[in-house]
């Protein structure tokens, strides 16, 4: 089989409502999938699986987890029944151990919306195996970057690697009922700074997250930015795939790393 190298991706997965109202990012994800060779498998680190230790889902067919409340009933009926891949998960655990990462198998973890939400738009047939890996709370930005570097070689096996979070994520500032609300300056300036540094391959400036402009306004907690550090490690060359904002300050950027 002639396997093609796939990129690493950072995807801002947005509100769960994007499953019903895809706005601009749903079509962007769909176009992205059309422009890529079909993956043999997909590995996703989601902002919504924070853990004490690094974990890898080894489930054969994880449940679809609606890990949110207060949304329309229609949203809770959505399922993303893609299979897992226990054999690849074991390969992943071995690769991580060889690189000095202590990782644990988890056979019971359901799939959170940070995983199934973007894949619903990219691969709606749910016919590609998906493995989720956790986001250890104690990992530094540099260690997450090194984790991405460790998995980089899997791209050559036609495996798509995704960090799923959000380029900006401050729920207290969102205009929930105004999707096209004005974007605050602190969100645009933060996003522009990060993109500029990535475009110039100044990854160190992004990994130095404490000194990013307006970091507290954009990320009161770091879990939605952290998957970007992981995705950065998966490739050398940065490309901006999509940029938009939802509900004012919620950044919906998609980045590609080749």
N, C-alpha and C positions, 0 to 999 in steps of 0.2 A: 504494500500500500504506500502510495506517495503522499506523505504527510507534509503539510505546509505550516510554516511558523505563524502563529497568531499573536496579536499584541496583548499587552496588559491594559486594563481599562480602569479608570476611576469614574464611577457613575453616581451622580446625585439622585437618589431615589425619590425624594420628595414626600409629599403627603400620601397616605393610602388612597385618597380620592383620585389620584392619577390613574388608578385602575379603571375608574369609570369615566373620568374626564382627563384625557391624556395631555391636554394643553399643547405646548410646543415640544415637550421632551419625548412624548410617546412616539410621534412620527420620526423624531431624530434617532431614537433607539431602533426603530424599525428599519430606517435607511442604513444605519450602521451595520445591522445584522446582514442585510442584503449585500453589503460591500465586503464582507468577510467570508472566507471559506467556512463551511459548516464545521463547528468544533466536534471533536470526538468526545469531549467532556468539558465541563465548566467547573471552576473552583471559585468560590465567592467568600470573601471576608466581609461580614456585615457589621455595621455599627450597633445592631440590635442583639448581637451575641457577645456581650461583655462577660469575661470569665476570670477566675483567679489564676488558672493555668491555661496554657495553649491546648486547645482541643480540636479534634477532627471528627466530623460526622461520618460514621461507618454504617449508617442505616441503609438498608436496601431500598426502602421507599418511605421517606419521611413524610409525615403529615403536613398539610398546609396550615400554618399557625396565623390566626388573625390576632396579632399581638397589639391590639388597640381597642379603644372603646368610644362610643358615641357617634358612630358613623352609620350611614343608611344600611338597612338590612341586606340590600342587594350585594353590598361589598363582602358580607360574611358568607355569601354563597359561592364566592369564587374559590376555585381549587387550582393548584398547579401541581399535577401529579407526576412530574418527571421522576424517574428512578434515581437512586443513589448509585454509587459504584464502590462496593466494599473492597474490591481488589485494588483499585486505584487509591482508595483511602489508605490501605495498608502500605502501598508504595510511598505515599505521601509521608506517612509516619516514619518510615525507614529513612527517607531522604532528609527529613527534619532531624532525626536522631544523629545521622551522619554529620550534619552541620552543627551539632551541639545544642539543638533545641529540644527540650524535654516536652514532648507532646503526648496527649492521652486520647484514646479512642472514646467516642460517645455514640452509642447505638440508639439512643432514645430521643435525641434533640429534634423537635419539629422545625420546619422551615419558616423563619420569620419573614416579614414583608420586605425587609432589606434585600432578601434574595429573590423572592417570587415576583415582587413588583416590577423591577426592570426586565426580568426574563419574560414576563407576561407579554411585553411589547416586542421584545427581541425574537423570542422563540415561542410563539403562542401554542405551537403543537405539543410542547413539553415532551419532546422526543429525544432530548439530549441528557445524559446523566449529569447530575449536579451534586457537588460535594461542598458543604459549608465548613469553613474553619472559623474559630472563635477569635475575638479581639481581647487578648489578655490586658487587664486593667493596669498592670505594673510595667508593661513594655514601654520603653522610651520611643520617641520618634525614630531615632537611629536604629533601634532594635527591630522595629516594624519594617523599616527600609531593608535591613539585612534579611529579614524573613522573606520579603519580596524577592530579593536577590537569590535566595536559596531556591525558590520555586521557579525562577526565570527559565531554567532549562526545560521545564515541562511545556513551554510554549512551542518547542520544536516537535512535540508529539501531537500537535494540533489540539492542544488544551488551552481554553480561554480562561485567563485569570482576571478576576474583577475585585476591586475594592469598592464597596457600596456604602456611601455615606451622604455627605452634602457639603458643598463648598462653603456655604454659610448655613447656620442652623441655630436660630434663637427664637424658640416658639412663642416667647412672651411678646415679641414685636410683630407677629404676623397679622395681616389683615385678612382673617379667615373667610370673610364673606365678600372680599374684593380681590379677585385673582389678578387684576391688572392695576393694583394700587401702585403708587409712586415708590420707587426704590430709594431707600435712604442712602446718603452719600457714604456712610461708613461701610455699607455692604458693597457698593460698587468699588470703592477704593481698595478694600481688602481683596476682592476678587481680582481686580486688575493687577495688584501687586504680585499675587501668587502666580498668575498667568505669565506676567512679564519675567519673573524669576525662572519659572519652568522653561519658558521659551528660550532663555539664554543659558539653559542648563546649569543654573545656579541653584542646585538642589539643596545645598547647605543652608541657604537663606530660608528655604521653606521648612526644612527640618528644624531650624531654630525658631520654632513656632511661637515661643514666648515673646519674641520681638517682632512678630508680624503686626502690621497696623490694625488697630481696632479689634484685636483678637478677642477681648472680653465681650464686646458687643455682638460679634459674629458667632462666637463659640463659648458660651458660659460654661459648658463642659466639652471635653475634647473628642468624645467618641465618634462624632460624625465627620471630623476632620482626619482622625487617625487612619482610616482606610486609604486615604490619599498617600500617606507615607509608605504604606505597604505596596500600593500600585506603582509608586515611583521606582521602587526597587526592581520591578519586573522588566524594565526596558530603559534604554539610554536616550532615545529620541522622543520628544514631546510633540503632540499635535492636539490642537483644540478642535474637538468634534462639534460641540454645541455649547452655547451660552444663553441663558435666559434667567429671569427671576419670576417667582410665583408668589402671590399674596404679599407683595412688597419686597420683603427682605430675604425670602427663601431662594438661595441660589441653586440653579438646576444644571450646572455645568457638567459636561462629559469630556474626559481627557483620555487620550490614547498614548501609550508608551510602547515604542517599537525597539 
